Amino acid sequence: MKIYVTQFASYQPSLENPAEQPKLEYVDSLFRRRLSQLTRMTIETVHELVETESENASLKLVFASFRGEIARQLKINKGLVEDADVMPAQFSLSVFNTPPAATTIALKMKAGYTAIYPSEDNFSSALVAAASSVVCGSEKKIIFAYADEKIPEEYAKCTGYGEELPLAFACVLSLEKTAGAIEIDVSSEQCAHTTPREFLSYLQSAEAGVR
């Protein structure tokens, strides 16, 4: 099952400051000041696609993340333990679909969004799910975005929580092979075992080869 990445954008904090996050100067200041690193990175990468091609704003957005709003979730858990209470505003921004929802609001995207949790931490399952609407023909193109933020220090000793730097990227998936498009075989053995970082590295290498 082959699809094509016609555009992509990424955001990675520096090694010196893994908590670094996009400034989002194009977003209303009252709106952006409440956003997490995860949500800011998602908005930034999708914004780059929309800024490059305005028609991308009319595409549906599919978002995937392994951990979601983990820092906010930890803060809520602490509140429950220490105060037996949760602030409604904190809870509303801690849910898994916060990044794509905030992205569509910030960038005025009206086609809708879907939030996906990759089954068994398998990135390819999210990629296949995102591509399914394009493959079956219900959508000509979609924007697929992935992001994971800095893991709180409290999780450092927990099994399954590595020390990888935060990462976010967004790409336009299409069945149409346009000039410069990058081919992805989502049914291949290689794709089945790829990680988000490896997937982005492949896109970057392929783009460099095209150029």
GUZA-329423 format. One record per residue (C-alpha): z, x, y; chain; residue number from 1; residue in three letters. Coordinates in steps of 0.5 Angstrom, whole numbers, plus 2048, in hexadecimal, padded with zeros to 3 digits. Layout:
! GUZA-329423
@c3=Z c1=X c2=Y gukol=A mimar=NUM mimi=ala
...
END
This chain:
! GUZA-329423
@c3=800 c1=800 c2=800 gukol=A mimar=1 mimi=met
@c3=7FD c1=804 c2=806 gukol=A mimar=2 mimi=lys
@c3=7FF c1=802 c2=80D gukol=A mimar=3 mimi=ile
@c3=7FE c1=806 c2=814 gukol=A mimar=4 mimi=tyr
@c3=803 c1=809 c2=819 gukol=A mimar=5 mimi=val
@c3=7FF c1=808 c2=820 gukol=A mimar=6 mimi=thr
@c3=804 c1=80A c2=824 gukol=A mimar=7 mimi=gln
@c3=80B c1=80D c2=824 gukol=A mimar=8 mimi=phe
@c3=811 c1=80F c2=828 gukol=A mimar=9 mimi=ala
@c3=817 c1=813 c2=827 gukol=A mimar=10 mimi=ser
@c3=81E c1=815 c2=82A gukol=A mimar=11 mimi=tyr
@c3=823 c1=81A c2=827 gukol=A mimar=12 mimi=gln
@c3=829 c1=81C c2=82B gukol=A mimar=13 mimi=pro
@c3=82A c1=824 c2=82C gukol=A mimar=14 mimi=ser
@c3=82E c1=828 c2=827 gukol=A mimar=15 mimi=leu
@c3=833 c1=82A c2=82C gukol=A mimar=16 mimi=glu
@c3=834 c1=822 c2=82E gukol=A mimar=17 mimi=asn
@c3=833 c1=81E c2=828 gukol=A mimar=18 mimi=pro
@c3=836 c1=818 c2=82C gukol=A mimar=19 mimi=ala
@c3=831 c1=819 c2=832 gukol=A mimar=20 mimi=glu
@c3=82D c1=812 c2=833 gukol=A mimar=21 mimi=gln
@c3=827 c1=810 c2=837 gukol=A mimar=22 mimi=pro
@c3=828 c1=80E c2=83E gukol=A mimar=23 mimi=lys
@c3=824 c1=808 c2=83E gukol=A mimar=24 mimi=leu
@c3=823 c1=808 c2=846 gukol=A mimar=25 mimi=glu
@c3=81D c1=802 c2=845 gukol=A mimar=26 mimi=tyr
@c3=823 c1=7FE c2=842 gukol=A mimar=27 mimi=val
@c3=827 c1=7F9 c2=847 gukol=A mimar=28 mimi=asp
@c3=82E c1=7FE c2=848 gukol=A mimar=29 mimi=ser
@c3=833 c1=7F8 c2=846 gukol=A mimar=30 mimi=leu
@c3=82F c1=7F7 c2=840 gukol=A mimar=31 mimi=phe
@c3=82E c1=7FE c2=83D gukol=A mimar=32 mimi=arg
@c3=836 c1=800 c2=83F gukol=A mimar=33 mimi=arg
@c3=838 c1=7FC c2=839 gukol=A mimar=34 mimi=arg
@c3=833 c1=7FF c2=834 gukol=A mimar=35 mimi=leu
@c3=835 c1=804 c2=82E gukol=A mimar=36 mimi=ser
@c3=831 c1=80A c2=82D gukol=A mimar=37 mimi=gln
@c3=82E c1=807 c2=827 gukol=A mimar=38 mimi=leu
@c3=82B c1=801 c2=82B gukol=A mimar=39 mimi=thr
@c3=829 c1=806 c2=831 gukol=A mimar=40 mimi=arg
@c3=825 c1=80A c2=82C gukol=A mimar=41 mimi=met
@c3=822 c1=804 c2=829 gukol=A mimar=42 mimi=thr
@c3=820 c1=801 c2=830 gukol=A mimar=43 mimi=ile
@c3=81D c1=808 c2=832 gukol=A mimar=44 mimi=glu
@c3=818 c1=809 c2=82C gukol=A mimar=45 mimi=thr
@c3=816 c1=802 c2=82D gukol=A mimar=46 mimi=val
@c3=815 c1=803 c2=834 gukol=A mimar=47 mimi=his
@c3=811 c1=809 c2=833 gukol=A mimar=48 mimi=glu
@c3=80C c1=805 c2=82F gukol=A mimar=49 mimi=leu
@c3=80C c1=7FF c2=834 gukol=A mimar=50 mimi=val
@c3=80B c1=804 c2=83A gukol=A mimar=51 mimi=glu
@c3=805 c1=807 c2=836 gukol=A mimar=52 mimi=thr
@c3=802 c1=801 c2=834 gukol=A mimar=53 mimi=glu
@c3=804 c1=7FA c2=838 gukol=A mimar=54 mimi=ser
@c3=801 c1=7F6 c2=832 gukol=A mimar=55 mimi=glu
@c3=806 c1=7F9 c2=82E gukol=A mimar=56 mimi=asn
@c3=80B c1=7F4 c2=831 gukol=A mimar=57 mimi=ala
@c3=808 c1=7EE c2=82E gukol=A mimar=58 mimi=ser
@c3=80A c1=7F1 c2=827 gukol=A mimar=59 mimi=leu
@c3=80F c1=7EF c2=822 gukol=A mimar=60 mimi=lys
@c3=815 c1=7F4 c2=821 gukol=A mimar=61 mimi=leu
@c3=818 c1=7F6 c2=81B gukol=A mimar=62 mimi=val
@c3=81E c1=7FA c2=81B gukol=A mimar=63 mimi=phe
@c3=822 c1=7FE c2=816 gukol=A mimar=64 mimi=ala
@c3=828 c1=802 c2=816 gukol=A mimar=65 mimi=ser
@c3=82D c1=805 c2=810 gukol=A mimar=66 mimi=phe
@c3=833 c1=804 c2=814 gukol=A mimar=67 mimi=arg
@c3=832 c1=800 c2=81A gukol=A mimar=68 mimi=gly
@c3=837 c1=7FF c2=820 gukol=A mimar=69 mimi=glu
@c3=83C c1=804 c2=81C gukol=A mimar=70 mimi=ile
@c3=840 c1=806 c2=822 gukol=A mimar=71 mimi=ala
@c3=841 c1=7FF c2=825 gukol=A mimar=72 mimi=arg
@c3=843 c1=7FD c2=81E gukol=A mimar=73 mimi=gln
@c3=848 c1=802 c2=81D gukol=A mimar=74 mimi=leu
@c3=84B c1=800 c2=824 gukol=A mimar=75 mimi=lys
@c3=84B c1=7F9 c2=822 gukol=A mimar=76 mimi=ile
@c3=84F c1=7FB c2=81B gukol=A mimar=77 mimi=asn
@c3=854 c1=7FF c2=81F gukol=A mimar=78 mimi=lys
@c3=855 c1=7F9 c2=824 gukol=A mimar=79 mimi=gly
@c3=856 c1=7F5 c2=81E gukol=A mimar=80 mimi=leu
@c3=85B c1=7FA c2=81B gukol=A mimar=81 mimi=val
@c3=85F c1=7FB c2=821 gukol=A mimar=82 mimi=glu
@c3=85E c1=7F5 c2=825 gukol=A mimar=83 mimi=asp
@c3=85C c1=7EF c2=820 gukol=A mimar=84 mimi=ala
@c3=857 c1=7ED c2=825 gukol=A mimar=85 mimi=asp
@c3=84F c1=7EE c2=826 gukol=A mimar=86 mimi=val
@c3=84C c1=7EE c2=82D gukol=A mimar=87 mimi=met
@c3=846 c1=7E9 c2=82D gukol=A mimar=88 mimi=pro
@c3=842 c1=7ED c2=831 gukol=A mimar=89 mimi=ala
@c3=843 c1=7F3 c2=82D gukol=A mimar=90 mimi=gln
@c3=842 c1=7EF c2=826 gukol=A mimar=91 mimi=phe
@c3=83B c1=7EC c2=829 gukol=A mimar=92 mimi=ser
@c3=839 c1=7F3 c2=82A gukol=A mimar=93 mimi=leu
@c3=83B c1=7F6 c2=824 gukol=A mimar=94 mimi=ser
@c3=836 c1=7F2 c2=81F gukol=A mimar=95 mimi=val
@c3=831 c1=7F5 c2=81B gukol=A mimar=96 mimi=phe
@c3=82B c1=7F2 c2=81F gukol=A mimar=97 mimi=asn
@c3=82E c1=7F4 c2=826 gukol=A mimar=98 mimi=thr
@c3=829 c1=7FA c2=827 gukol=A mimar=99 mimi=pro
@c3=822 c1=7F6 c2=826 gukol=A mimar=100 mimi=pro
@c3=825 c1=7F0 c2=82A gukol=A mimar=101 mimi=ala
@c3=827 c1=7F4 c2=830 gukol=A mimar=102 mimi=ala
@c3=820 c1=7F8 c2=82F gukol=A mimar=103 mimi=thr
@c3=81C c1=7F1 c2=82F gukol=A mimar=104 mimi=thr
@c3=821 c1=7EF c2=835 gukol=A mimar=105 mimi=ile
@c3=820 c1=7F5 c2=839 gukol=A mimar=106 mimi=ala
@c3=818 c1=7F6 c2=838 gukol=A mimar=107 mimi=leu
@c3=817 c1=7EF c2=839 gukol=A mimar=108 mimi=lys
@c3=814 c1=7EE c2=832 gukol=A mimar=109 mimi=met
@c3=813 c1=7E7 c2=82F gukol=A mimar=110 mimi=lys
@c3=810 c1=7E7 c2=829 gukol=A mimar=111 mimi=ala
@c3=817 c1=7E8 c2=825 gukol=A mimar=112 mimi=gly
@c3=81A c1=7ED c2=821 gukol=A mimar=113 mimi=tyr
@c3=81D c1=7EE c2=81A gukol=A mimar=114 mimi=thr
@c3=823 c1=7F3 c2=818 gukol=A mimar=115 mimi=ala
@c3=823 c1=7F6 c2=811 gukol=A mimar=116 mimi=ile
@c3=828 c1=7FA c2=80D gukol=A mimar=117 mimi=tyr
@c3=825 c1=7FF c2=808 gukol=A mimar=118 mimi=pro
@c3=827 c1=7FD c2=801 gukol=A mimar=119 mimi=ser
@c3=82B c1=803 c2=7FE gukol=A mimar=120 mimi=glu
@c3=82A c1=807 c2=804 gukol=A mimar=121 mimi=asp
@c3=823 c1=807 c2=802 gukol=A mimar=122 mimi=asn
@c3=81E c1=808 c2=808 gukol=A mimar=123 mimi=phe
@c3=818 c1=807 c2=805 gukol=A mimar=124 mimi=ser
@c3=81A c1=800 c2=803 gukol=A mimar=125 mimi=ser
@c3=81B c1=7FE c2=80B gukol=A mimar=126 mimi=ala
@c3=814 c1=801 c2=80C gukol=A mimar=127 mimi=leu
@c3=811 c1=7FD c2=807 gukol=A mimar=128 mimi=val
@c3=815 c1=7F7 c2=809 gukol=A mimar=129 mimi=ala
@c3=812 c1=7F8 c2=810 gukol=A mimar=130 mimi=ala
@c3=80B c1=7F9 c2=80E gukol=A mimar=131 mimi=ala
@c3=80B c1=7F3 c2=80A gukol=A mimar=132 mimi=ser
@c3=809 c1=7EE c2=80F gukol=A mimar=133 mimi=ser
@c3=803 c1=7F3 c2=811 gukol=A mimar=134 mimi=val
@c3=801 c1=7F4 c2=80A gukol=A mimar=135 mimi=val
@c3=801 c1=7EC c2=808 gukol=A mimar=136 mimi=cys
@c3=7FD c1=7EB c2=80F gukol=A mimar=137 mimi=gly
@c3=802 c1=7E6 c2=813 gukol=A mimar=138 mimi=ser
@c3=802 c1=7EC c2=818 gukol=A mimar=139 mimi=glu
@c3=7FD c1=7F1 c2=81A gukol=A mimar=140 mimi=lys
@c3=802 c1=7F6 c2=81D gukol=A mimar=141 mimi=lys
@c3=80A c1=7F6 c2=81D gukol=A mimar=142 mimi=ile
@c3=80E c1=7FB c2=820 gukol=A mimar=143 mimi=ile
@c3=813 c1=7FF c2=81B gukol=A mimar=144 mimi=phe
@c3=819 c1=802 c2=81E gukol=A mimar=145 mimi=ala
@c3=81F c1=806 c2=81B gukol=A mimar=146 mimi=tyr
@c3=825 c1=809 c2=81E gukol=A mimar=147 mimi=ala
@c3=82C c1=80B c2=81C gukol=A mimar=148 mimi=asp
@c3=831 c1=80E c2=821 gukol=A mimar=149 mimi=glu
@c3=836 c1=813 c2=821 gukol=A mimar=150 mimi=lys
@c3=83B c1=812 c2=81C gukol=A mimar=151 mimi=ile
@c3=843 c1=812 c2=81E gukol=A mimar=152 mimi=pro
@c3=847 c1=817 c2=81C gukol=A mimar=153 mimi=glu
@c3=84C c1=813 c2=818 gukol=A mimar=154 mimi=glu
@c3=846 c1=812 c2=813 gukol=A mimar=155 mimi=tyr
@c3=845 c1=819 c2=812 gukol=A mimar=156 mimi=ala
@c3=849 c1=81A c2=80C gukol=A mimar=157 mimi=lys
@c3=846 c1=813 c2=809 gukol=A mimar=158 mimi=cys
@c3=841 c1=814 c2=803 gukol=A mimar=159 mimi=thr
@c3=83A c1=812 c2=805 gukol=A mimar=160 mimi=gly
@c3=83B c1=814 c2=80C gukol=A mimar=161 mimi=tyr
@c3=837 c1=81A c2=80E gukol=A mimar=162 mimi=gly
@c3=837 c1=81E c2=814 gukol=A mimar=163 mimi=glu
@c3=830 c1=81D c2=816 gukol=A mimar=164 mimi=glu
@c3=82E c1=81C c2=81D gukol=A mimar=165 mimi=leu
@c3=82C c1=816 c2=820 gukol=A mimar=166 mimi=pro
@c3=825 c1=814 c2=820 gukol=A mimar=167 mimi=leu
@c3=821 c1=80E c2=822 gukol=A mimar=168 mimi=ala
@c3=819 c1=80D c2=822 gukol=A mimar=169 mimi=phe
@c3=814 c1=807 c2=822 gukol=A mimar=170 mimi=ala
@c3=80D c1=806 c2=820 gukol=A mimar=171 mimi=cys
@c3=808 c1=801 c2=820 gukol=A mimar=172 mimi=val
@c3=806 c1=7FF c2=819 gukol=A mimar=173 mimi=leu
@c3=7FF c1=7FD c2=818 gukol=A mimar=174 mimi=ser
@c3=7F9 c1=7FB c2=812 gukol=A mimar=175 mimi=leu
@c3=7F4 c1=7FE c2=817 gukol=A mimar=176 mimi=glu
@c3=7F2 c1=805 c2=816 gukol=A mimar=177 mimi=lys
@c3=7F1 c1=807 c2=81E gukol=A mimar=178 mimi=thr
@c3=7EF c1=80E c2=820 gukol=A mimar=179 mimi=ala
@c3=7F5 c1=812 c2=820 gukol=A mimar=180 mimi=gly
@c3=7F9 c1=80E c2=81B gukol=A mimar=181 mimi=ala
@c3=7FD c1=811 c2=816 gukol=A mimar=182 mimi=ile
@c3=7FD c1=80E c2=80F gukol=A mimar=183 mimi=glu
@c3=803 c1=80C c2=80B gukol=A mimar=184 mimi=ile
@c3=803 c1=80A c2=804 gukol=A mimar=185 mimi=asp
@c3=809 c1=806 c2=803 gukol=A mimar=186 mimi=val
@c3=808 c1=805 c2=7FC gukol=A mimar=187 mimi=ser
@c3=808 c1=80D c2=7FA gukol=A mimar=188 mimi=ser
@c3=80E c1=811 c2=7F7 gukol=A mimar=189 mimi=glu
@c3=80E c1=815 c2=7FD gukol=A mimar=190 mimi=gln
@c3=810 c1=80F c2=801 gukol=A mimar=191 mimi=cys
@c3=815 c1=80C c2=7FD gukol=A mimar=192 mimi=ala
@c3=819 c1=812 c2=7FD gukol=A mimar=193 mimi=his
@c3=818 c1=814 c2=805 gukol=A mimar=194 mimi=thr
@c3=81E c1=814 c2=80A gukol=A mimar=195 mimi=thr
@c3=81D c1=812 c2=811 gukol=A mimar=196 mimi=pro
@c3=81D c1=819 c2=814 gukol=A mimar=197 mimi=arg
@c3=818 c1=81B c2=80E gukol=A mimar=198 mimi=glu
@c3=814 c1=815 c2=810 gukol=A mimar=199 mimi=phe
@c3=814 c1=817 c2=818 gukol=A mimar=200 mimi=leu
@c3=812 c1=81E c2=816 gukol=A mimar=201 mimi=ser
@c3=80C c1=81C c2=812 gukol=A mimar=202 mimi=tyr
@c3=80A c1=817 c2=818 gukol=A mimar=203 mimi=leu
@c3=80B c1=81D c2=81D gukol=A mimar=204 mimi=gln
@c3=807 c1=822 c2=818 gukol=A mimar=205 mimi=ser
@c3=801 c1=81D c2=817 gukol=A mimar=206 mimi=ala
@c3=801 c1=81C c2=81E gukol=A mimar=207 mimi=glu
@c3=800 c1=824 c2=820 gukol=A mimar=208 mimi=ala
@c3=7FB c1=824 c2=81A gukol=A mimar=209 mimi=gly
@c3=7F7 c1=81F c2=81D gukol=A mimar=210 mimi=val
@c3=7F7 c1=822 c2=824 gukol=A mimar=211 mimi=arg
END
